[in-house]
Structure formats: structure tokens, C-alpha cells
């Protein structure tokens, strides 16, 4: 049994850069590459694409990423684990098969399914309670439902020697924990907790190597244009060293690791995954220098008896419009424009928000009595029941050209259908991962 | 002095919850932050943003604090009308706090 494996993370969201993963595969000496490309809403959007075309519903960048990575993965004998299967792992795996045949590469591909509970929940008589509010699932027009499954399906695929593993909705840290369990035969919750900490640190890729961290005054980071993505040397005792490929941009130090350790954590004593409940309050870090941080500690207790299921539902149509004002009295002119729009739309839309970009739009408030901005952008956003009504929002903003205050310019307007996400809990026995193999 | 001078932060989102870490540049300032950046002070500071409860987790193991803020994202990332639906920029709202 190995004492150490190296896992790289080459993508932290669906739209992430492609070349950091290529650098990891080419120069990182990694055993495993993980690409984490699936957010809550991403999978609901993927479900919509699958409804329109049963051969789609996998990640839109899968073809591009895999065409570039596959030759490197085969050459350096690296195993890939990715949730780019999104709403349709089978179709995603078939696409990878097609790419491998085109490139003349021999690979075994595994598609993990079983997370998709859309049909079950859409037609269920059970009154599932929504976690985020006091409502029930029956109050929603359900588009999709995907359970956050754990390591089980991936483990089976790893035992089968598949080189490329394509999943749908899997809890992000589980994508990393699976190869650790596979290589080190971990059983105890304590080790699963440690592995989950490491997975959580890696899952956002560049967010631990200096991405989404830099502040030129207080926290400068070198060469973000060529940010390296992280890898971890994971040891069989559950400790790890996080680092990045020499020569890439970014940095790994205590500050970058701490920011990522606490990212999106709602209770550091109990970090829930389908595999374990991890404790982050016992994690310790040591800066080894040269972009290396050692992780030790972390514990875990028995996994929950339920799976969390992300439910996508039809929420509303969003109409938006924007217009800019600059120079003398820009703020007053923008505010006059805002008043006009509010008057025109108050009986047309369900809910409206008017922002003054440059004054208070991003924080929804303003902590400073700052000087008057030179320019300001009015932004109007409203919830409506139809695309037609949503379009009126932008049309009203555009009409300010000839009907509103002086000197407005740069109108943009948008209409989008919004898919909302809520969560429910489903008993573990109702979910079973399945695996389908493809070989070129 | 602002929190910005002593510490850094990253915001995360889960539904309508915003998580805000608070990490001193110098670990020796951790005790000072524990004493001065209380839940009540953060509630007052973020009164226009967070309408729900705020829980503060102390993490001496990494000399950091974590604020978990309920009802902070105008219904949450998928259905909010805000410019910044994730509340990603709220880390810098916390750091605006005067010490």
C-alpha cells in the first residue's frame, strides 16, 4: 500500500481556466487530477439542457477541457475524477469516449449516476420539508433534484481501474476523499474527517493558491495572470502538504489556506458531507516555506443518515436595465431616473430593486461619507411572471433616452429565466449510486 | 483604525446565509479581535445587510473568527435581485468596521 499520493485540483468551478489543469497534468507529478465544475445552479441549468436534448446536460466545457487534458492524462498515467457529468454523466462519458477515439487514445471511462432524483421527487407523495424556509416541496414547480452523494460510486470505479471517472452531483470534498480511501484503505471517521478537510481545501482550486485573495496594498500576490492551481501530497496518516507547481503564479501560505479552510463553512464543529461529519476546529497548519503548507489534525464522526438534495425550481423571470450618468449632478440625475422608473413599474412587476452603482449597489449600503462620485450607473432589477413583462424593465430604462433626465448613456437590458434552488433531505436508502463503463 | 488594517476576510454563501471569516495578519491580534469584534458589534455594523441571527465561531487553532450570518443575501444566490447575488463582496463590508 502506498504511503503518499499526490492529488491536484485543476478547476474550482464550471468556468474555470483550463491551462492550470494542463500544467498540473504535465509538470505536477500528480497521481490524481480532480476537476470540480458543479455549483447548485449549474446542475439545474444542465438539467434544462438535458430536457431539450437527451444527449446534452453535461458540462458545456467538458469537450474543450478533455480534448486538451486527455493526451496528458494518458501519457503520465494520471486518473481523473470530475463532476463534469453534471445532469448527464452517461452522455458526458460517451463524449469523452468519442474524444479518446478521435485522438487515438486507449482509456477506460466510468460514469457514476444515481444522484438524479428528479423523477422521484417530482412525482413523490411524500411531504418533503424545505430546509431553507417553512415551505414544502409541493409548493414548488420542481425542475430538477440531485442528491449530494459521497465516495461510494467513485470508489467502485477506482477499484475497476477506470482512468476517467465522470460523476454528476457528488459532494465536492468526496471527489478528493475517494482516492485517499482507495489508496490508504481508510475506515475510521477520524481519517475520513482529515481527508475531508484536505478535500475542502483543494476544491476551489486557485482559491488556495492566491486566487480570490489578492489585495495589492495589504495582500499582494505574484503573477495572478498565470496562477497555478494546487496539489496536495496526502499521507496515509491523514496529514497533507498543500503546494503548487514551481514557476506558476500565486502563493500558498498560512493566510491563503486559512481563508479557504473557512470558506462557505456554516459550522466548523460539524461540516456535513455524505461520508462523514468533519470537525475543522482541530485542524492545525504549519508554513514550511517555498509555497508549502502542512495540514494536520481534523477529526470526524459518523456520517448523516440522510442525503442533502438540491432542488431546482421555476422561480421567476428577471428583467434588468442599466443606464449611466456622468459629470455635474450625476447622482441627482440618476436618482431622478430611478424615481421615474419606480413610478412606471410599480404596478407592473412583482418586486423591484433600484441600485446606484458607484454609491451603494454592491454592499447594498455604504459605510463611508465619501465624496461625490464623478459617474454613476442606475441599475433596475425586477421579478416578473413572464419573459414579456420582464422585457418591459429594460424597455422602460431605454425609454429614459428621450423621456428621462439629461445625459443618460450606455443602456443595457437583460431578460433571464431564474431557476431557484432549495434543499430537502432524503433517506440514504432511497439513493444508490450506479456505474457504467466505456472503453476505447 | 478599521478591521481592514488588522485582518483579512473571505465571504462564502450557502442559501441565504453569508459566512464571513476574519483572519488577523498577525496571530497575536487574535485575542484583540475576540474581545472587540463581538456579535453585537457586527450586528450593528451590518444592520443594513444582515437581517437574521449572527453566530460567531472562535477558532484558536488557526487564530481566526468565523461569522455565520442568517438572512444576509436577499433570499439567496439564486433568487436575489442584488448586484452581488452571492454576497461575495461582503468580506470587505465586514472589514469596513471601525475598531
Interface residues (C-beta under 8 A of the other chain):
Chain A: X40 X41 X131 X132 X212 X213 X215 X218 X219 X255 X258 X259 X260 X261 X262 X263 X264 X265 X266 X267 X268 X269 X280 X281 X282 X283 X284 X285 X297 X315 X316 X318 X351 X352 X353 X355 X357 X361 X362 X363 X364 X365 X367 X368 X379 X381 X382 X383 X418 X419 X420 X421 X422 X423
Chain B: X4 X8 X9 X10 X12 X13 X14 X15 X16 X17 X19 X21 X23 X25 X48 X49 X57 X59 X61 X62 X64 X66 X68 X74 X76 X77 X78 X79 X81 X82 X83 X84 X89 X90 X92 X93 X96
